[in-house]
């Protein structure tokens, strides 16, 4: 088996490629290397899986074989992938035991590398996105009416079974993904790849919930939670012309951000509850809850006008608590849910984002050091595992991200150069000190099939 070899020397923001060849003997900036390696590495199907839900933040790089390529398939080389709360819930077993090993990620942006012979909408080199769904039956009532996300036989991007091959679907924490063209979306030139990623789930979820439930000019909308979904929902509500946009949050220090995103009012769940009730009693047309933990919605129902709606888009681990049924009956308030959106809504959403300058506020993590396994041959053997992916997931789980975590899927960098004979030298620097010994190193990252 051939192995991919690489000899990085980390010096603050530089990587030095060492070795006998003068072609590799000069310095490259980190951004130059990332761009060069991404464009020259080909379609390497390496992925970050979770193997144990009790150690859900410990990822590993694995090799994999994608399912058989079909006539309507599109292969996408992944550049960025957003991190959704759903990823944390799934890999930690919050929604039940997942199929392991699990490769999460469903906010995918990349470039088309191969299309099936029946694909007409995309060509090689197109920049595209993939969201939280990769399959449907295309024949049921929902599919025939443009609601494929509600298909009884829907196929999620990961932790689902491909109905044809029986293989477990693998998500976007990877170098590549293979998807039916119906669930591949064109990305406008005006939106950068890193900004486009959160639109594939967080943005679409909020946009669809708003437009399908009447958000628009003159409407009063409440949004519970200002996180990855909520901060985009506020911007979309403003772009749709809503009269009042009320943010309800348990994090008071998000007030300034909420107003910057376009909210007209911000209330803390605890400290401002009485003021909120006094100002907006029986006035809101729609409340969308993005929470991943349940709130007592009996406090929310009085804010809604007669026949107003509470729409749930966050999915907590625990069952829905008891609602005030009497309150619902006498007010006519409806409680429902909303799941991502359809393809036409993706196109409409991205068009609105371009027209109104809507962008997610993101934090970018690189997977370059995200997971690689090196073996240093000195007097002793040492296996080194490093995981920036795990750190990123923990930040999401702890609610410390403002407001969406995005992974740069540059595990392509883990091995551009292949050799069966050339031995490369490895130097390691700590600050300004250089270790005395030179160490031969190879990267255990076998090429995929």
C-alpha positions, 0 to 999 in steps of 0.5 A: 500500500502506498502512503502519503508523506508530508513533512510540515514544520510549524513556525507560527503562521508558516509551514516549511517543506523540507527535503532534498529537492529545491522545489520543496525547499522554500517557504510558503504562507499557510494560505498559499499552501491551503490553496495549492494543496486543495487545488492539486489533491484530487478527490480523496475520500477521507472523512472524520468519523465518531466511533463512540458516542461517549467520546463524541468529540474524538474524531479520527481520519478514515478511508472510505469507499463511496456508494456506486455512482448513478446517473443522477449523481453529483460528486462534490469536492468539499471546501467548507462544512458548517457545524449544526447543533444537530451534529452534536445531538446526533454524535452524542446519542441525544436522539438515540444510538446512531450508526457508528462510525458516524460522519456528521456534517450537512452544511456542505459547500464545494465544487462539482468534480463528476456528474452522472449522464442524466444530470443537466443542471450542473457541470464540472467546476460548478460551486454548489451546496448540499444540505441536510437531505440527500434522498427521497422517493420522488413519488409520494404526495409530498414529493409531487407537491414540492415538499420532498423534505417531508417525504416518508422515505426521506434520506438524511445526509448522514446517519441514514441508510441509502435505500438502493445500496443499503450503505450508511450515508456519510456527511460533510466532515469529509473531502467529498460527498456523492449526492442526487442532483435534486439535493445539490444547490447552485451558489451565487457568486456574490456569496463566499463559500464559507458564508454559504455553508450555514445557509444550507441548513440554518438559513434554509430552516429559518427562511422556510419557517418564516415564509410558510407561516406568513412572515412579511410586511406588517407582521410581528414575529418573535424568534426564541434563541439567537444562535446559528439559526436565530441570527439568520432568522432575524435577518430574513425577517427584516428582509421580508419586511416584518414590522416587529422582530422580537428576540427572546433569549437567555443570554443578555449579552446578545442584545447588541448583536440582536439589534445589529442583525435587525431585531426591533426588540430584545428581551431576556427570558428571566429578567425582562419577562414582565416587560415583554408581556406588557408590551406584546401581549396578544400581538405577535403573529408568529413565534419561531423557537430555535431552542435545543432545550425546552422552554415552558411555552405556556409563557409564550402563548399569551404573546400571540394574537388569536390564531397565531402560530408557534413553530418549532425548528429546534429539536431538543433531546427530551420530549415536549413538556406539557402545554397549557391546552386550555390556553391553546383552545381559547386562543386558537394558537397553533403549535407546529414544526418546520423542517429545512425547506425544498430546492426552490426555497434554497434558490429564493433564500440565496437570492434574498440574501444577495439582494439584502446583504444577509450573511451569517456571522461565522467562526472558521476552524481549519481541519488541517491539523484537525486529524492526522496520525504521525509516527515519529521514528526515534528511539521510541515510537510516538503516535500523535493525534490532534483534533481541532474538529473536536474542539470546534464541536465542543464550542458548539455544544457549550454555546460559545460560538458567535454564531455559526461554526464552519470547518474548512475541510482541508484534510486534503493537506494531509498528504499531497506527495506520495513516495515509495522510496524518497525519505523526507526529513522532519523538523519540529519547532517550539517557539524559537527553539529548534530540536536538535534531532532530525526525525523521519516521518510519514503520515498514516493517511492511505489513499482512498478508493 
